[in-house]
Amino acid sequence: MTAGGTPSRGMFPKLALFDLDGTLLDSAPDFVATLAILRARHGLPPMAPERIRPHVSRGARAMIAAAFPDPDDDARGALVQPFLDIYRSELAKHGAPFEGVEAMLSALEASGSRWGIVTNKPEALARALMPLLGWESRCAVLVGGDSLPTRKPDPAPLLYAARELDVDAVDCAYVGDDARDIVAARAAGMPAAGAVWGYRLDDDDPVAWQGDATVADAADLGDPARWP
């Protein structure tokens, strides 16, 4: 049985797809450093990391809103490009894969399964991370938030990733740490697992996402029986 109580297929999916920030990669330290630099430019002190982490999976605008609560939407919108420019210089300087991720990816590869990334992060930034993490030759497919006209929770990026590798959606599985990841996977017809080791606001209940499994630790997915 999976953690969510659904009968397991007892094997790794043919293609395992993952969200990036908050699922494979603990990138919060990079974003904390980015916002410290951006806030300093505006005469503000750094923020405590715990005030930033819950917003990481919601994207740049959510993190900027947390770091600059007073400006209006237009003022915060003007901060997006400076935020991204600073973040590019901080890529992988402070963050790292979550504990258990490398072992899990190695188990997938050893079984003959392939894995890829479907993220709402801009594709250029996601691709820039791959060689820094040693994943450029291991990640079989990467779809960013601007790779297609739509992004998660729309299922199109997940379906595109599957088509790129000629794998049926039902033979894939998607793992993410946000409700929109589960929504996208279910709409794509893919089994979905909620990664509860990622970033969540206090009132965000991963059980309410209604995934096929809820997984507490990345290392758990090194066991094929834990996959939905």
C-alpha positions in Angstrom: 0.0 0.0 0.0 1.1 3.6 -0.6 1.2 6.1 2.2 -2.1 7.4 1.0 -3.8 4.0 1.2 -3.9 3.2 -2.5 -2.7 -0.2 -3.8 0.8 0.2 -5.2 2.0 -0.9 -8.5 5.0 -2.4 -6.7 7.5 -1.0 -9.3 9.0 2.2 -10.3 7.2 4.2 -12.9 8.6 4.0 -16.4 9.1 7.8 -16.2 9.2 9.6 -12.9 8.6 13.4 -13.2 9.3 15.8 -10.4 8.7 19.4 -9.5 12.1 21.1 -8.8 12.0 23.7 -6.0 10.8 22.1 -2.8 10.7 18.6 -4.2 14.1 17.7 -5.6 16.0 20.8 -4.6 16.1 22.7 -1.3 16.6 26.0 -3.1 15.3 28.2 -0.2 18.8 29.2 1.0 19.5 30.6 -2.5 16.3 32.6 -2.4 17.0 33.8 1.1 20.3 35.1 -0.1 18.7 36.7 -3.2 16.1 38.5 -1.1 18.7 39.7 1.4 20.6 41.4 -1.5 17.4 42.8 -3.0 16.1 44.1 0.4 19.6 45.7 1.1 19.2 47.7 -2.2 16.1 49.1 -0.7 17.6 49.8 2.7 16.0 46.9 4.4 17.6 44.2 6.6 17.6 40.5 5.7 14.6 38.4 6.6 14.7 35.3 8.8 14.8 32.2 6.5 11.7 30.7 8.1 9.7 33.7 6.8 10.7 32.9 3.2 10.8 29.1 3.0 7.0 28.5 3.0 6.6 30.8 -0.1 9.3 29.2 -2.3 7.1 26.8 -4.2 4.7 29.7 -5.0 7.2 31.4 -7.2 9.0 34.8 -7.4 6.0 37.0 -7.0 5.0 35.2 -3.8 8.5 35.5 -2.3 8.7 39.1 -3.3 5.3 39.8 -1.6 6.5 38.1 1.6 9.7 40.2 1.5 8.1 43.5 0.4 4.6 43.5 2.0 4.0 47.2 1.7 4.5 48.1 -2.0 1.4 47.7 -4.2 1.2 45.0 -6.9 2.8 47.3 -9.6 5.7 48.1 -7.3 6.3 44.4 -6.5 6.0 43.5 -10.2 8.9 45.9 -10.9 11.0 43.8 -8.5 10.6 40.5 -10.4 13.4 41.1 -12.9 15.9 42.3 -10.4 15.0 39.4 -8.2 15.6 36.9 -11.1 18.9 38.6 -12.0 20.2 38.3 -8.5 19.0 34.8 -8.2 20.8 33.7 -11.3 24.1 34.8 -9.6 23.1 32.8 -6.4 22.1 29.6 -8.2 23.2 26.5 -6.1 25.6 28.5 -4.0 23.6 27.9 -0.8 21.0 25.2 -1.6 21.3 21.5 -2.4 19.2 18.5 -3.2 17.0 17.4 -0.2 18.4 14.6 1.8 17.5 11.3 0.2 17.0 12.7 -3.3 20.3 11.5 -4.8 19.8 8.0 -3.4 16.2 7.9 -4.8 17.3 9.1 -8.3 20.1 6.5 -8.3 17.5 3.8 -7.4 15.3 4.9 -10.3 18.2 4.9 -12.7 19.4 1.5 -11.5 16.0 0.0 -12.2 16.0 1.3 -15.8 13.5 4.0 -15.2 14.0 7.5 -16.5 13.3 10.8 -14.6 12.7 14.3 -15.5 11.6 17.7 -14.2 8.5 19.7 -14.8 8.7 23.0 -13.0 7.2 26.5 -13.1 10.6 28.0 -12.7 11.7 29.7 -16.0 13.3 27.1 -18.2 16.6 28.9 -18.6 17.1 29.1 -14.8 16.2 25.4 -14.4 18.6 24.4 -17.1 21.4 26.5 -15.6 21.0 24.4 -12.4 21.5 21.1 -14.1 25.3 21.1 -14.5 25.7 22.7 -11.1 23.9 19.7 -9.6 25.5 17.1 -11.8 22.2 16.3 -13.4 22.6 17.6 -17.0 23.2 14.1 -18.4 20.8 12.3 -16.0 17.6 14.4 -16.3 15.9 12.9 -19.4 13.4 15.8 -19.9 13.0 19.3 -18.5 10.0 21.5 -18.9 10.0 25.0 -17.4 7.2 27.4 -16.6 7.8 29.3 -19.8 8.5 26.4 -22.1 4.8 26.2 -23.2 2.0 28.7 -23.3 0.5 27.3 -20.1 2.1 26.0 -16.9 1.0 24.0 -13.8 -1.7 23.5 -12.7 -2.5 23.0 -16.4 -1.6 19.4 -17.3 0.0 20.4 -20.6 3.6 20.6 -19.3 3.4 17.1 -17.8 1.8 15.6 -21.0 4.5 17.3 -23.1 7.3 15.8 -21.0 5.7 12.3 -21.4 5.4 12.8 -25.2 9.0 13.9 -25.5 10.1 10.5 -24.2 7.3 8.6 -25.9 5.8 7.4 -22.6 2.1 7.0 -22.0 0.8 9.3 -19.1 -0.4 6.3 -17.2 3.1 4.9 -17.1 4.5 8.1 -15.5 4.1 9.4 -12.0 4.5 13.0 -10.8 5.9 14.2 -7.5 5.4 17.7 -6.2 5.1 19.7 -3.0 2.2 21.9 -3.9 -1.5 21.4 -4.5 -1.2 22.6 -8.1 1.3 19.7 -8.7 -1.3 17.2 -7.8 -4.0 19.0 -9.7 -1.8 19.0 -12.9 -0.9 15.3 -12.5 -4.5 14.2 -12.0 -5.6 16.2 -15.0 -2.9 14.6 -17.1 -4.0 11.1 -16.0 -0.7 10.5 -14.1 -0.5 9.0 -10.6 0.5 11.8 -8.2 2.5 11.9 -5.0 2.6 14.8 -2.6 6.1 15.5 -1.2 5.6 16.7 2.3 9.3 17.3 2.9 8.9 20.5 0.8 7.7 24.0 1.4 4.2 24.7 2.7 2.3 27.4 4.6 1.0 26.4 8.0 -2.6 26.1 6.8 -1.7 24.0 3.7 -2.8 20.4 4.4 -1.2 18.0 1.9 -3.8 15.3 2.6 -6.4 17.8 1.1 -4.5 17.8 -2.2 -5.9 14.3 -2.7 -2.9 12.8 -4.3 -2.5 9.0 -4.8 0.2 9.0 -2.1 1.7 11.3 0.4 5.4 10.8 1.0 7.2 12.1 4.1 10.8 11.6 2.9 12.5 11.6 -0.5 14.4 8.5 0.5 11.1 6.6 0.8 10.8 6.9 -3.0 13.9 4.8 -3.4 11.5 1.9 -2.6 9.3 1.0 -5.6 6.5 0.0 -3.4 6.1 3.6 -2.2 5.2 4.9 -5.6 1.6 5.4 -6.6 
